[in-house]
Amino acid sequence: MKKQLVFVYGTLRKEGSNAHYLLNAKYIEHSCYAEGQLYDTGCGYPALVLEKDKWVTGELYEVTTEELKRLDELEDFIENRANNLYDRIVARIKTSAGDIEALVYVMNTKANHFISIEDNDWIKYLHR
C-alpha cells in the first residue's frame, strides 16, 4: 500500500471540523510550514494561495492511497480537471527535521471577498 505525505492547514488539522478524515492516518508533525498566504473564504474553510516569503502553519500526515482518495473528494479535487476548487501540488514543507516534500491543496485564485489571515494559522484565527 503506497503512502504519501500530506500537509494540512485548515479544517483537516487536529482541532479542525474535518479532522476525522485523518483519524487513522499517521501523524508526523505539528507546527510545520508551507509557503503561501492563508485566507478566510467566508465559507467555513481557509484557502492557501501560493505567495513567496510567507509561511502557513499546518500539520504533516502520512496517508494511504485510500485516505488520499477521501481527501481528494473532500477538497473536490479531480486529477487533470481544469476547474478544481483546489489543486493538489507537491510543495516544500519546513519541519523540525528539515525540508521535505509533501502534497498540499492550494487555491489558484483568490476571490475579492477573501480575508487575509495575518498569522497564517487557521486554528489560531478561529480562536481569536
QUIGI-V392741 format. One record per residue. N is the residue number from 1. RES is the residue in one small letter. SS is DSSP state (helix for helix, strand for strand, loop for the rest). PSI is psi in whole degrees, -180 to 180 (* if undefined). Layout:
# QUIGI-V392741
N,RES,SS,PSI  N,RES,SS,PSI
This chain:
# QUIGI-V392741
1,m,loop,120  2,k,loop,141  3,k,strand,150  4,q,strand,149  5,l,strand,137  6,v,strand,132  7,f,strand,126  8,v,strand,145  9,y,loop,-4  10,g,loop,-118  11,t,loop,-15  12,l,loop,-10  13,r,loop,164  14,k,loop,-41  15,e,loop,7  16,g,loop,162  17,s,loop,-18  18,n,loop,19  19,a,helix,-27  20,h,helix,-21  21,y,helix,-24  22,l,helix,17  23,l,loop,-37  24,n,loop,-2  25,a,loop,156  26,k,strand,119  27,y,strand,116  28,i,strand,-50  29,e,strand,145  30,h,strand,167  31,s,strand,55  32,c,strand,173  33,y,strand,141  34,a,strand,147  35,e,strand,133  36,g,loop,-177  37,q,strand,137  38,l,strand,139  39,y,strand,144  40,d,strand,120  41,t,loop,-14  42,g,loop,4  43,c,loop,13  44,g,loop,8  45,y,loop,155  46,p,strand,169  47,a,strand,133  48,l,strand,123  49,v,strand,132  50,l,loop,124  51,e,loop,141  52,k,loop,149  53,d,loop,23  54,k,loop,147  55,w,strand,127  56,v,strand,132  57,t,strand,137  58,g,strand,-165  59,e,strand,155  60,l,strand,132  61,y,strand,154  62,e,strand,123  63,v,strand,154  64,t,strand,170  65,t,helix,-40  66,e,helix,-43  67,e,helix,-40  68,l,helix,-38  69,k,helix,-43  70,r,helix,-38  71,l,helix,-42  72,d,helix,-42  73,e,helix,-45  74,l,helix,-44  75,e,loop,3  76,d,loop,44  77,f,loop,125  78,i,loop,123  79,e,loop,136  80,n,loop,10  81,r,loop,136  82,a,loop,-28  83,n,loop,41  84,n,loop,144  85,l,loop,-45  86,y,loop,145  87,d,strand,149  88,r,strand,116  89,i,strand,167  90,v,strand,127  91,a,strand,160  92,r,strand,129  93,i,strand,130  94,k,strand,122  95,t,strand,173  96,s,loop,-22  97,a,loop,3  98,g,strand,-178  99,d,strand,138  100,i,strand,173  101,e,strand,140  102,a,strand,162  103,l,strand,143  104,v,strand,140  105,y,strand,121  106,v,strand,152  107,m,loop,132  108,n,loop,-37  109,t,loop,143  110,k,loop,125  111,a,loop,153  112,n,loop,-29  113,h,loop,-6  114,f,loop,142  115,i,strand,126  116,s,strand,133  117,i,loop,107  118,e,loop,-49  119,d,loop,-7  120,n,loop,35  121,d,loop,106  122,w,helix,-45  123,i,helix,-44  124,k,helix,-41  125,y,helix,-42  126,l,helix,-30  127,h,loop,11  128,r,loop,*
